[in-house]
Amino acid sequence: MEERMLFTLMVFSSVVVLAETIAQKPAIKIYSLHVDCKVTSRFAHTVITSKIVNQANESREATFEVELPKTAFITNFSMSIDGKVYPGIIKEKASAQKEYDTAVSHGQSAGLVKITGRKLEQFHVSVSIAAASKVTFELMYEELLKRQLGKFELLIKVRPKQLVKHFQIDVHIFEPQGIRFLETGSTFMTNELTEALTKVQNETKAHILFKPTVDQQKINPELDETLLNGDFVVRYDVKRGAAAGDIQIVNGYFVHYFAPHEMPVFPKNVIFVIDRSGSMAGRKIEQTRDALLKILQDLRLEDHFSFITFNRKVVEWKSSLLQATAENVASAAGFVQTLSASGGTDINRALLTAVSVLDKAERLPERSVSMIILLTDGQPTSGESNVEVIQENIQKAVNGKYTLFCLGFGFDVSYRFLEKMALSNGGIARRIYENADAALQLQGFYQEVATPILMKIEMQYPENAIEGLTKNNFKLFFEGSEIIVSGKISNELDLLPVEIKAQSHMSDLTLKEEANVKEKEQVFQNQSYIFGNFIERLWAYLTIQQLLEKSISAQEEDQKTLEAQALELSLQYSFVTPLTSMVVTKPTGQEQAELANKPTEADNEKPSSFPVGASVKKLRSRYFGMTSEDDIDAYRLRSGPPPGRWRSEPKSVSNKKLSSVVDRLRDKTRARPLANEYPQLLLQLPKQNEIICLNTDGKAHPSVHLLSDPEQGLAVTGKLGDRINHFVQFDINYVNPPVQIRVSTDEIVLTHNNESTRLLWTESGTSTIQGLRVSVEKERSVTASLSDTVTVKISFVKFPDDFLGLYFLNTDRFSDKVSGVLGQFYSKAQFENNSNVNQRADGRLLSVSGAVHKVTRQYKKDYRLESTSEPVPCWSVDVTA
């Protein structure tokens, strides 16, 4: 019999996190774990080596998971099992997928890499290990560290969840410019662990070593539990010498770092364009208000600013920009505190209004920087809804005069749309994650762009002597960041001249510098821990990143050319990029190959909550059988998207009709009494687009048989609370693999072969047992998914009292043998079409397993959505447990 164990290694920005979900005495034992990170002039090369042994007398399966930064490119992965090496092979993405589909019977790859957070993506691979066998996993990745707010940061999350005999983290830093400051910190450090940390530093080099013994790792000498659970952080910055920056040269390639400091800041003319549509209601609009109030305090006296808010209407706070005097900032703070959310989303008119305000602005500082910061969480649903037309309108209006930054709040927004619009207008896009720190994310972004000190920067090099020059013209430079240009020196040069032209707040600048090629190359000689061709690889990394970014806003033909160039470099330098895949091979007898692809931020989002272009008639049928346009918009505006994958329809709904729907909705919902309670159970009837709210009399039973399907090998029971008429515990039982999942309001416990794994609601986590994947989203939900099986999802609701809400995805996979209080509705429920009850009224007849129930139209809160969501219409029925 096989047992799957899970250990995880998470890394971001040279950041490493290790974790293993284990029983008390793990059969899969990590006996050596080494993270070796070499940072050479910002370019980080990380090698993670994990060695494990199967201590059991039977084969066991291990899942190796690594979280690495989104900005990193994997360069190599291999498994060595009993001395035999199974390498990863990087190929063109389409070719690798075709090869994989041919080799694997089910013809699809779930992908070994996926985005897991705002900075992370996850790599994972499983392999079966024979009794007493050893396996070594080795992963390599590279990235160029980005300077933000005056520092570089390496965050190392450490969480092995077992004692590791040989545990070691090495961070080597070599910065020829000189290390200005270097600091380390930790959330788990004790006096004993401090003794395991050493830091050696001179003018240009630093070595940080963390190597705790097994005894130092222990919480208590009597217990085999580890202290290593938290963050280990390294922060540093480099010294700045010559005004024109620093040039470094290795093997014919150069890199030029330019980061001026202590220069006067340009006055800003900034317009905040804030979405206040219905989907921003609740926590989003509260966090937006909090962030804007803090941002107002950061405005400088010489800045000018204004606000434009929008739903289906566009509202200007003032008709012109105001100087950031104490009086005007106080007035703006009062306005911000009144922001509320309702209605549709007219992004096009809001941005055009912002451009118009800047165009008409008078008495602004002569040398100043004008920018528009857009914050939205949804698709354009009012006014112009064609995203291509909107992009074209905004680019034409801006015409290079201003910079547009686009912030997408959450996952209902089209990141591709925002990213293309921002890049086409000199700015960047950023996703704001719907976490407790969303306000801090907004403030952090503003701080990055709050201090422009140069504009129109041109980095000039001798044209006949440089090949493959990366981007060398920049619209703006912000204090605390860094400009990086790289290229190949094509001729035998003794001196490499550079000239920088830029505009500062006070004057036009021209900076000149000459680099002695031989002297610069000598700097990197005899550096034993520095990989020799790092500048060439840095050049390739930077070139690929810029080609991919440029292709986002390019026309179709140009896009193909840019992607072809990026693909060629990706293959030449063995980078896993969005255009390539790594084929991971396995031992004979196991699944022969898996694919590691590189996801993008645009891949990491939900489909549109309001299918742009769908007719009202089509929307009515899709939104769970709602009988009027008002019901459709009420659901969308209050509650976000229903579950499932959605696609846009080819034609757009008329703007006039949509506005009319929203107006009628507003009038109708003012008068409609809305219930505040949640149902005990909730489901959507298969193929009928109707929501059913179930209530049982299960109080009299210690356990309610909710669902069982012998063909799916799945059974679910539930327990109602003693003090609350809702479920507080669910038991999910699988036949293959034989796993029980007990979900309570306190914890989630997985039991397999008499061994248990405990997951907590207070932190996100994942455990996989023989293909059954159980994922916890912190204080939100737990999901159990297994190939070709119905997905079980349980929401954790904290209001009014803690309880659990059960629902299922992929319900078309249920067999006709599904049964139980809830299960019977998936195969044996049908509305009586010939009844005397008007189907559009508040009562209907529903036939379930031969019994006829009278169901009533009610409004209940949907526990599948945010707890702040308002009630939705459903058909309520009482059933006997």
TAWO-V84127 format. One record per run of one state. SS is the DSSP state (@ for helix, = for strand, . for the rest). FROM is the first residue (numbers start at 0). LEN is the number of residues. If there is no record, write none. Layout:
ss=(SS:SS)
from=(FROM:FROM)
len=(LEN:LEN)
//
This chain:
ss=(.:=:.:=:.:=:.:=:.:=:.:=:.:=:.:=:@:.:=:.:=:.:=:.:=:.:=:.:=:.:=:.:@:.:=:.:=:.:@:=:.:=:.:=:.:=:.:=:.:=:.:@:.:@:.:=:.:=:.:=:.:@:.:@:.:=:.:@:.:=:.:@:.:=:.:@:.:=:.:@:=:.:=:.:=:.:=:.:=:@:.:@:.:@:.:=:.:=:.:=:.:@:.:@:.:@:.:@:.:=:.:=:.:=:.:@:.:=:.:=:.:=:.:=:.:=:.:=:.:=:.:=:.:=:.:=:.:=:.:@:.:=:.:@:.:=:.:=:.:=:.:=:.)
from=(0:3:10:11:12:16:21:27:40:42:54:59:69:72:81:83:92:103:112:115:119:129:133:144:147:148:150:158:165:174:178:186:190:194:196:201:204:210:213:217:218:225:226:229:238:245:250:252:258:266:275:277:280:282:298:303:310:313:316:321:323:325:336:346:360:367:376:386:398:402:409:414:423:428:432:437:449:451:461:462:465:467:472:478:482:489:494:503:507:516:522:533:552:555:572:575:576:579:585:592:597:600:603:615:622:628:639:654:671:677:678:680:684:690:696:697:700:703:709:713:720:726:734:738:744:746:752:754:760:764:769:771:777:780:785:790:797:802:809:810:813:818:819:822:826:828:831:842:848:850:861:871:879)
len=(3:7:1:1:4:5:6:13:2:12:5:10:3:9:2:9:11:9:3:4:10:4:11:3:1:2:8:7:9:4:8:4:4:2:5:3:6:3:4:1:7:1:3:9:7:5:2:6:8:9:2:3:2:16:5:7:3:3:5:2:2:11:10:14:7:9:10:12:4:7:5:9:5:4:5:12:2:10:1:3:2:5:6:4:7:5:9:4:9:6:11:19:3:17:3:1:3:6:7:5:3:3:12:7:6:11:15:17:6:1:2:4:6:6:1:3:3:6:4:7:6:8:4:6:2:6:2:6:4:5:2:6:3:5:5:7:5:7:1:3:5:1:3:4:2:3:11:6:2:11:10:8:2)
//
